[in-house]
Amino acid sequence: MPMIYMLTGVSGVGKTTIGLLLSAKLGIPFYDADDFHPPENVRKMAEGIPLRDEDRSFWLQSLAVNIAKWNKEGGAVLACSALKEQYRKILQSIPQKEITWIFLHSEFEIILGRLSTRKNHYFKPSLLQSQYDALEFPSYGIHINVNKPENKIIEEIMENLNTTNKSEIGLLGLGVMGKSLAVNLATRGVRVSVYNRHVDKLEVDIAKDFATANENLFAFPWFDELQGFVDSLERPRNIILMVNAGKTVDIVINNLLPFLEEGDLIIDGGNSFYKDTILREQKLKEEGILFLGTGISGGEEGAKKGPSIMPGGSVQAYERVEEMLGKIAAKDKNGKPCSTYIGPDGAGHFVKMLHNGIEYGEMQLIAEFYHYLRFGFQLPPEEIADIFEKWNYEMQSYLLEISVEILKKKEGDEYLIDKILDAAKQKGTGGWSTNAALELGVSFDTITAAVMARTISAKKIERQQAMQVYEISPLSKKIDDQNQYSKLFSAYKAGSIINHAIGFSLLTEASNTFAWNLNLSEIARVWTNGCIIRSAFMEELIEIFIDEPTENLLLHPTIVDSMKKNKDALTAVTTEALQAGYPNPVLSAAANYFLAYISGQSSANMIQAQRDFFGAHTYERTDKPRGEFFHTIWKENN
């Protein structure tokens, strides 16, 4: 296939010299973009006058026409400064895959020294600073530091061009998610190298065995040493980490750094804490390495078939892999990838953390209704599955869907659910989201309740002892008529709406506090497929957040109508379950949050009075302007 090789960089990096050598090596013509400048541009530069964008417009368009012609004629090498991305886009008159960008660069002082010794050239050394000021470092292409002999530069370029058998991306960490994601990438035609460490008697031949298991379908270059893994990748390199959050990520990054070059990209696809992501991006930026903190949701099946992807970091880093991420992501109802740029620094991992927080609330809510129906109403799992299935005709919730399958599963004649120990665990994201809500001053009732419900569930032995001490025997109830089913469903819907409203309110506050400019409608869109909390309600939220992008969900007219219909059922079912002896922490939290939210008069005036009494913390008055503070001597000393 014909190819245009574009040698770019500031004046003085050697574009013409290296371009002539490269054209001879490749056997194709060489052209210098300077030769296509109109006389007026040449005159300005000779007089030391920097060119403006309007001066370059005709020149760039003329070059674009010639690039298309040269490509049809068999390819060419072109030396062109192309300092800004907008210039490079004008030059791309042919498909991007038919252009190889070779970016030549070095330090300002070195290039200035070269220009000072250059004879008979109209470009004045005094203009060099204006070029460095205009320079926008591209995230793609081949990057060559020219502070070396010309033959070494050509050797490095040729080595980079010889990428026929090299991989487009490397995947490090072959746990359940890593393996599934590697298969997903390969299925979409992406060339993938895989790496997993080799530890005797602990992690033995993980990468080799994975490649062997899939060799009938895909040829995965596999590695258990980093040098070969990194060398197998196209430059600039893209590496996705699928390792446990925390110190492991830092260890892996530090081990990788000696093998990486300026412009390489690391993508952290794990559930890392967003503050860690911010620090990692800052550190790697100093090393010239790009970094994306990328939330990936969907579990093993989603990773293999199409997850929801939430990348955060620099736009430059995202644009490098936007197309690739789009290939492997799930697709929404319109066929658009469930992957989008979330925002700068830690935004991607924050949004994934909050996704998991909403997930905690939704899972616990379903579990509470299962528990109430199973033990309060004495319904067998099969009947509860039928109830949930009917609910899901409207809800279209992935979590309800899998709950139906769970309740139907048997081992012999017994339901498997009855054999599973009632002690749940929680990873970092649930607790992190609760801490983030506290730091940002956002009420987080349902999600915090879900986290705490898992915490108390883990104390199985202690709970059994308490049951004996208090002689608790929960009451058995009966479902008398269809209205009872309807009331339960209405309470479930109300609880789910409130849980989502609480989650998105934290996103709104984080967006404002961190200046992330989060697009809640777009976040809801990428959560409509591939992720754990996908549902019909999430589809509805896309339009709601277009209408009111920053308003609490509970104030949107559509939600107001729904809550007015369901709020009585919410409080009734909450009360009835508690009176019967069945805990419902998330449903109760939802009811309390909602009642507090719609209360024009809260109990906080008593709190403020108490604080002022014992600590002289002051208070504001209803009969005075906001912002004025008062203190009272509540009790005179005797």
C-alpha positions in Angstrom: 0.0 0.0 0.0 1.4 3.5 -0.8 2.5 5.5 2.1 3.3 9.1 2.9 6.1 9.6 5.5 5.7 12.9 7.2 8.8 14.2 8.9 7.7 17.0 11.3 9.2 19.3 13.9 10.6 22.8 14.3 13.0 24.3 11.9 16.5 23.0 12.4 15.7 19.4 13.5 17.0 18.0 10.2 13.8 17.3 8.4 15.3 17.8 5.0 18.6 16.0 5.7 16.8 13.0 7.3 14.1 13.1 4.7 16.5 12.8 1.8 18.3 9.8 3.5 14.9 8.2 4.3 13.6 8.6 0.7 16.8 6.9 -0.6 16.3 4.1 1.9 12.7 3.6 0.9 13.1 4.3 -2.8 10.4 6.9 -3.0 10.6 10.7 -3.8 11.4 13.4 -1.3 9.6 16.8 -1.1 10.3 19.7 1.2 7.2 21.6 2.3 9.2 24.9 2.4 9.5 24.7 -1.4 5.7 25.1 -1.6 5.4 28.4 0.4 4.1 31.3 -1.6 6.6 34.1 -2.2 4.9 36.3 0.4 5.5 33.7 3.2 9.1 33.4 2.2 9.6 37.2 2.3 8.1 37.4 5.8 10.3 34.6 7.2 13.4 36.1 5.6 12.5 39.4 7.4 12.1 37.6 10.7 8.3 37.9 10.8 6.5 34.8 12.2 3.8 33.4 10.0 0.2 33.5 11.2 -2.4 30.8 10.7 -4.0 32.7 7.8 -0.5 32.8 6.1 -0.3 29.0 6.3 -3.8 28.2 5.2 -3.3 28.2 1.4 0.1 26.5 1.8 -1.3 23.7 3.9 -4.3 23.1 1.6 -1.9 23.0 -1.4 0.2 20.4 0.4 -2.9 18.3 1.2 -3.7 18.1 -2.5 -0.2 17.1 -3.4 -0.1 14.5 -0.6 -3.1 12.8 -2.1 -1.5 12.9 -5.5 1.9 11.6 -4.3 0.1 8.7 -2.4 -1.6 7.6 -5.7 1.7 7.8 -7.5 3.4 5.3 -5.1 4.2 7.3 -1.9 6.6 10.0 -0.8 8.6 11.4 2.0 7.6 15.0 3.0 9.4 17.3 5.3 6.9 19.7 6.9 7.0 21.4 10.3 3.2 20.7 11.0 3.6 22.1 14.5 0.0 22.2 15.5 -2.6 19.5 15.5 -5.0 21.7 13.4 -2.3 21.8 10.7 -1.8 18.1 10.8 -5.5 17.5 10.3 -5.5 19.7 7.2 -2.7 17.7 5.8 -4.6 14.4 6.3 -6.3 14.5 2.9 -5.9 10.7 2.7 -6.9 8.1 5.4 -4.7 8.4 8.5 -3.5 4.8 8.2 -1.8 5.8 5.0 0.3 8.4 6.7 3.3 7.7 9.0 4.1 10.6 11.2 7.8 10.9 12.2 8.3 13.6 14.8 11.9 14.9 15.1 12.7 16.8 18.2 15.4 17.9 20.7 16.0 20.6 23.2 15.7 24.3 22.3 19.4 25.1 22.9 20.6 22.3 20.7 18.3 23.3 17.7 19.2 27.0 18.2 22.9 26.1 17.9 22.2 24.3 14.7 20.3 27.2 13.2 23.1 29.6 14.1 25.5 27.7 11.9 23.1 27.2 9.0 24.0 29.2 5.8 21.8 30.7 3.1 18.4 29.8 4.6 15.5 32.3 4.8 14.4 31.1 8.2 15.9 33.3 10.9 17.1 31.8 14.2 15.1 34.5 16.0 11.9 32.8 14.9 12.7 29.5 16.6 11.1 30.5 20.0 7.8 31.2 18.2 7.9 27.7 16.7 8.5 26.1 20.1 5.6 28.2 21.5 3.3 27.0 18.8 4.5 23.3 19.0 1.8 20.8 20.0 3.5 17.5 20.8 1.5 14.7 19.0 0.5 11.6 20.9 0.8 9.4 17.9 3.5 8.6 15.3 7.2 7.8 15.7 9.1 10.2 18.0 12.9 10.5 17.4 15.3 12.6 19.5 17.7 14.0 16.8 20.6 14.6 19.2 22.6 11.7 17.6 24.4 10.9 14.3 22.3 10.9 11.2 22.9 7.2 10.5 21.6 6.4 14.0 18.5 8.4 13.4 17.8 6.5 10.2 18.4 3.2 11.9 15.9 4.2 14.7 13.3 5.2 12.1 13.7 2.0 10.1 13.4 0.0 13.3 10.1 1.7 14.1 8.8 1.3 10.6 9.4 -2.4 10.8 6.2 -3.0 12.8 4.4 -5.6 10.6 4.5 -8.2 13.4 4.4 -5.8 16.4 1.3 -5.4 18.6 -0.9 -2.4 18.8 -1.3 -2.8 22.5 0.1 -4.8 25.4 -2.0 -6.2 28.2 -0.3 -6.8 31.5 -2.1 -8.9 34.1 -3.9 -12.1 33.1 -6.5 -12.5 35.8 -10.1 -13.1 34.9 -10.7 -9.6 33.6 -7.3 -9.4 31.8 -7.8 -12.7 30.0 -11.3 -11.7 28.9 -10.2 -8.3 27.7 -7.3 -9.7 25.7 -9.8 -12.0 23.9 -12.1 -9.1 23.3 -9.3 -7.0 21.7 -8.1 -9.9 19.5 -11.7 -10.7 18.4 -12.0 -7.1 17.2 -8.8 -7.4 15.1 -6.5 -5.6 17.5 -3.0 -7.1 17.7 -2.3 -7.8 21.4 0.8 -8.9 23.3 0.1 -10.4 26.8 2.3 -10.4 29.9 2.0 -12.0 33.3 4.7 -12.3 35.8 6.2 -15.8 36.5 6.7 -16.7 40.1 7.8 -20.3 41.0 5.1 -22.3 42.7 2.7 -19.3 42.7 2.2 -17.9 39.2 3.7 -20.4 36.7 3.4 -20.0 32.9 0.2 -17.9 33.2 0.9 -16.0 29.9 2.2 -19.1 28.1 -0.8 -21.2 29.1 -3.3 -18.4 28.1 -1.7 -18.1 24.7 -1.7 -21.9 24.2 -5.3 -22.2 25.2 -6.3 -19.6 22.6 -3.9 -20.6 19.8 -6.6 -22.1 17.6 -8.3 -18.7 17.3 -5.6 -16.0 18.0 -1.8 -15.7 18.0 -1.0 -13.9 21.2 2.7 -13.0 21.6 3.2 -13.9 25.3 5.8 -12.8 27.8 6.8 -13.3 31.4 9.7 -10.8 31.2 9.1 -7.1 30.6 11.9 -6.2 28.1 10.5 -8.6 25.5 6.9 -7.6 26.2 7.7 -3.8 25.7 9.8 -4.5 22.6 6.9 -6.4 21.0 4.8 -3.2 20.8 4.5 -0.5 18.2 5.9 2.9 19.1 4.6 4.9 20.7 3.6 2.1 23.0 0.1 1.5 24.5 0.0 -0.7 27.6 -3.1 -1.6 29.6 -2.7 -2.7 33.2 -5.2 -5.2 34.6 -3.8 -5.7 38.1 -5.1 -5.2 41.6 -5.6 -1.6 42.7 -3.2 -0.1 45.2 0.5 -0.7 45.6 0.6 -3.3 42.9 -0.1 -0.6 40.3 2.8 1.5 41.5 5.1 -1.5 41.5 4.2 -2.5 38.0 4.6 1.1 36.7 8.0 1.5 38.4 9.1 -1.8 36.8 7.9 -0.7 33.4 9.5 2.8 33.4 13.1 1.7 32.5 11.8 0.2 29.3 9.5 3.0 28.2 10.1 6.1 26.1 8.7 9.6 25.9 5.2 9.5 24.4 4.3 5.9 25.6 0.9 5.4 27.2 -0.1 3.4 30.3 -3.8 2.7 30.8 -4.8 1.6 34.3 -7.9 -0.5 33.7 -8.3 -1.6 37.3 -10.5 -0.2 40.1 -7.9 2.3 41.3 -8.6 5.0 43.8 -9.1 8.3 42.0 -6.7 10.2 44.1 -3.9 7.6 43.4 -4.7 8.1 39.7 -4.2 11.8 39.9 -0.8 11.4 41.6 0.3 8.7 39.0 -0.7 10.9 36.1 1.3 13.8 37.5 4.4 11.6 38.2 4.3 10.0 34.7 3.8 13.3 33.0 7.2 14.4 34.4 8.7 11.3 32.8 7.1 12.1 29.4 4.7 9.2 29.8 1.0 9.5 29.1 -1.5 8.0 31.6 -5.2 7.1 31.5 -7.1 6.0 34.6 -9.8 3.9 33.0 -12.8 2.4 34.7 -14.0 -0.8 33.1 -17.3 -2.3 34.1 -19.1 -5.5 33.1 -17.3 -8.3 34.9 -15.8 -11.3 33.1 -18.6 -11.5 30.5 -18.5 -7.7 29.8 -14.7 -7.7 29.4 -14.9 -10.4 26.8 -18.0 -9.3 24.9 -18.1 -5.6 25.4 -17.7 -3.6 28.7 -18.7 0.0 29.6 -15.4 2.0 29.5 -14.7 5.2 31.5 -11.3 6.7 30.6 -10.0 9.8 32.4 -6.8 11.7 31.9 -5.4 14.0 29.2 -7.4 14.4 26.0 -4.2 13.7 24.1 -3.9 10.3 25.8 -7.6 9.5 25.2 -7.4 10.4 21.5 -4.6 8.0 21.0 -6.8 5.0 22.0 -10.3 6.3 21.4 -10.8 4.1 18.3 -9.4 1.0 20.0 -11.6 1.5 23.1 -14.6 2.0 20.9 -14.0 -1.3 19.1 -14.0 -3.3 22.3 -16.8 -1.5 24.2 -20.4 -2.5 24.4 -22.7 -0.6 22.1 -25.8 1.4 23.1 -29.2 1.1 21.4 -28.0 3.3 18.6 -24.8 1.3 17.9 -22.5 3.9 19.6 -19.7 2.6 21.8 -20.3 2.7 25.5 -17.0 4.4 26.0 -16.5 8.1 26.2 -13.9 10.6 27.5 -15.0 11.3 31.1 -12.7 14.1 32.1 -9.2 15.1 33.3 -6.9 13.4 35.8 -8.9 11.1 38.2 -12.3 11.6 36.6 -12.5 8.2 35.0 -11.8 6.2 38.1 -14.0 8.5 40.2 -17.0 7.8 37.9 -16.2 4.0 38.0 -16.0 4.2 41.8 -19.5 5.9 41.8 -20.8 3.3 39.4 -19.8 0.7 41.9 -21.4 2.7 44.7 -24.8 2.7 42.9 -24.2 -1.0 42.1 -23.8 -1.7 45.9 -27.1 0.1 46.6 -29.0 -1.8 43.8 -27.7 -5.2 44.8 -28.5 -4.7 48.5 -32.0 -3.3 47.6 -32.8 -6.5 45.6 -31.3 -8.6 48.4 -33.6 -7.0 50.9 -36.7 -7.7 48.9 -35.6 -11.3 48.3 -35.0 -11.7 52.1 -38.4 -10.2 53.0 -40.2 -12.4 50.4 -38.2 -15.5 51.3 -38.5 -15.4 55.0 -41.2 -12.9 55.8 -43.7 -14.2 53.3 -42.3 -17.7 53.2 -42.1 -17.8 49.4 -39.8 -20.4 47.7 -37.0 -19.1 45.5 -38.9 -20.1 42.3 -41.8 -17.9 43.2 -39.6 -15.0 44.1 -37.9 -15.5 40.7 -41.3 -15.2 39.0 -42.0 -12.0 40.9 -38.6 -10.5 40.0 -39.1 -11.5 36.4 -42.4 -9.7 36.2 -40.9 -6.6 37.8 -38.1 -6.8 35.2 -40.5 -6.5 32.3 -40.6 -2.8 33.2 -37.2 -2.3 34.9 -35.0 -4.1 32.3 -32.4 -4.3 35.0 -29.3 -6.5 34.6 -29.1 -7.1 38.3 -32.8 -8.2 38.5 -32.2 -10.4 35.5 -29.3 -12.3 37.1 -31.2 -12.5 40.4 -33.9 -14.4 38.6 -31.4 -16.9 37.3 -29.8 -17.2 40.7 -33.1 -18.0 42.4 -33.9 -20.7 39.8 -30.6 -22.5 40.2 -30.7 -25.9 41.9 -28.3 -28.5 43.1 -30.3 -31.7 42.8 -33.6 -30.9 44.5 -32.3 -28.0 46.6 -32.0 -24.3 45.7 -28.4 -23.2 45.5 -29.2 -19.9 47.1 -30.1 -21.6 50.3 -26.6 -23.2 50.5 -24.7 -19.9 50.1 -23.3 -18.4 53.3 -24.9 -15.1 54.1 -21.7 -13.1 54.6 -20.8 -10.6 51.9 -17.5 -8.9 51.2 -16.8 -5.4 49.9 -13.8 -4.2 47.9 -12.4 -0.7 48.0 -14.9 1.1 45.7 -17.9 1.0 48.0 -16.0 2.4 51.0 -14.1 4.9 48.8 -17.3 6.3 47.4 -18.7 6.8 50.9 -15.5 8.6 52.0 -15.7 10.8 48.9 -19.2 11.8 49.7 -18.2 12.8 53.2 -15.3 14.8 51.9 -17.5 16.6 49.4 -20.4 17.1 51.8 -23.0 15.0 49.9 -25.7 12.8 51.6 -25.0 9.3 50.6 -27.6 7.4 52.6 -28.4 4.3 50.4 -24.9 3.5 49.3 -23.4 4.0 52.7 -26.2 1.7 54.1 -25.3 -0.9 51.5 -21.6 -0.8 52.4 -22.5 -1.1 56.1 -24.9 -4.0 55.4 -22.1 -6.0 54.0 -19.9 -5.2 57.0 -22.4 -6.5 59.5 -23.2 -9.5 57.3 -19.6 -10.6 57.6 -20.1 -11.0 61.4 -22.0 -14.3 60.9 -21.1 -16.0 64.2 -21.8 -12.8 66.2 -25.2 -12.4 64.6 -26.2 -15.9 65.4 -25.2 -15.4 69.0 -27.3 -12.1 69.1 -30.3 -13.9 67.7 -30.2 -16.4 70.5 -29.6 -13.8 73.2 -32.5 -11.6 72.0 -34.7 -14.6 71.2 -35.7 -13.1 67.8 -38.3 -14.9 65.8 -39.3 -12.8 62.8 -43.0 -12.9 62.0 -44.4 -14.7 59.0 -46.6 -12.6 56.7 -48.9 -13.4 53.8 -49.5 -11.8 50.5 -53.2 -11.4 50.6 -53.9 -10.0 47.2 -52.4 -8.4 44.0 -52.3 -5.0 45.7 -49.6 -6.4 48.0 -47.4 -7.3 45.0 -48.0 -3.9 43.5 -47.1 -2.1 46.8 -43.8 -4.1 47.0 -42.9 -3.2 43.4 -43.7 0.4 43.9 -41.4 0.5 47.0 -38.7 -1.2 45.0 -38.9 1.4 42.2 -38.9 4.3 44.6 -35.8 2.9 46.4 -34.0 2.4 43.1 -34.8 6.0 41.9 -33.5 7.5 45.2 -30.4 5.4 45.1 -29.6 6.7 41.6 -30.4 10.2 42.6 -28.0 10.0 45.5 -25.2 8.6 43.2 -25.6 11.2 40.5 -25.7 14.0 43.1 -22.1 13.0 44.1 -21.0 13.2 40.5 -22.5 16.7 40.2 -20.6 17.8 43.3 -17.3 16.2 42.2 -17.7 17.8 38.8 -18.0 21.2 40.3 -15.4 20.8 43.0 -12.7 19.4 40.7 -13.7 21.3 37.6 -14.1 18.1 35.6 -17.1 19.3 33.6 -18.7 15.8 33.8 -21.4 15.1 31.2 -24.0 13.2 33.2 -26.1 12.4 30.2 -23.1 10.9 28.4 -22.1 9.0 31.6 -25.7 7.5 31.8 -25.4 6.6 28.1 -22.2 4.5 28.5 -24.0 2.8 31.5 -26.8 1.6 29.3 -24.9 -1.5 28.1 -21.9 -3.5 29.1 -22.0 -2.5 32.8 -23.6 -4.0 35.9 -26.2 -1.2 36.6 -27.6 -1.1 33.1 -31.4 -0.8 33.0 -34.4 0.9 31.3 -34.1 3.6 33.9 -30.6 4.4 32.8 -31.9 4.9 29.3 -34.4 7.4 30.7 -31.6 9.2 32.5 -29.9 10.1 29.3 -32.7 12.4 28.3 -33.4 13.6 31.8 -29.8 14.9 32.2 -30.0 16.5 28.8 -33.0 18.5 30.0 -31.5 19.3 33.5 -27.7 18.5 33.5 -27.0 19.7 37.0 -30.3 19.4 38.9 -31.0 16.7 41.5 -32.9 13.9 39.9 -35.6 14.2 42.5 -36.6 17.6 41.2 -37.1 16.6 37.6 -40.8 16.6 36.6 -40.6 13.0 35.3 -39.1 11.8 38.6 -41.4 13.9 40.7 -44.5 12.2 39.0 -43.0 8.8 39.6 -42.1 9.5 43.3 -45.5 10.9 44.0 -47.0 7.6 42.9 -44.6 5.4 44.8 -43.6 7.3 48.0 -46.5 6.0 50.1 -45.6 2.4 49.2 -41.9 3.2 50.0 -42.7 4.2 53.6 -45.4 1.5 54.1 -43.2 -1.4 53.0 -40.3 -0.1 55.0 -42.4 0.1 58.1 -44.1 -3.2 57.6 -40.9 -5.1 57.1 -39.2 -3.5 60.1 -42.3 -4.3 62.3 -42.2 -7.9 61.1 -38.5 -8.1 62.1 -36.8 -7.9 58.7 -34.0 -5.4 58.2 -34.0 -3.2 55.1 -31.1 -0.8 55.5 -31.1 0.5 51.9 -34.9 0.8 51.6 -35.0 2.6 55.0 -32.1 4.8 54.0 -34.0 5.7 50.8 -37.2 6.5 52.7 -35.3 8.7 55.3 -33.3 10.5 52.6 -36.4 11.2 50.6 -38.4 12.5 53.6 -35.5 14.6 54.7 -35.0 16.0 51.2 -38.7 17.1 50.8 -38.8 18.5 54.3 -38.9 22.3 54.2 -38.3 22.4 58.0 -35.6 19.9 59.3 -34.5 19.1 62.8 -31.1 20.9 62.2 -32.1 24.0 64.1 -32.0 21.9 67.3 -28.5 20.6 66.2 -27.3 24.2 65.7 -28.7 25.2 69.1 -27.0 22.3 70.8 -23.7 23.1 69.1 -23.9 26.7 70.2 -24.8 25.7 73.8 -21.8 23.5 74.4 -19.3 24.9 72.0 -20.3 28.5 71.1 -20.3 27.4 67.4 -22.8 30.2 66.6 -25.9 29.9 64.4 -27.9 31.8 61.7 -31.4 33.1 62.3 -34.5 32.8 60.2 -35.4 36.5 60.8 -32.0 37.8 59.8 -30.1 37.7 56.4 -28.1 34.6 55.6 -24.4 34.9 56.5 -25.0 36.7 59.8 -24.0 34.5 62.8 -25.2 34.7 66.4 -24.2 33.3 69.8 -26.5 32.9 72.8 -25.7 32.6 76.5 -28.1 29.7 77.1 -27.7 29.4 80.8 -26.6 32.1 83.2 -23.9 31.0 85.7 -25.1 31.0 89.3 
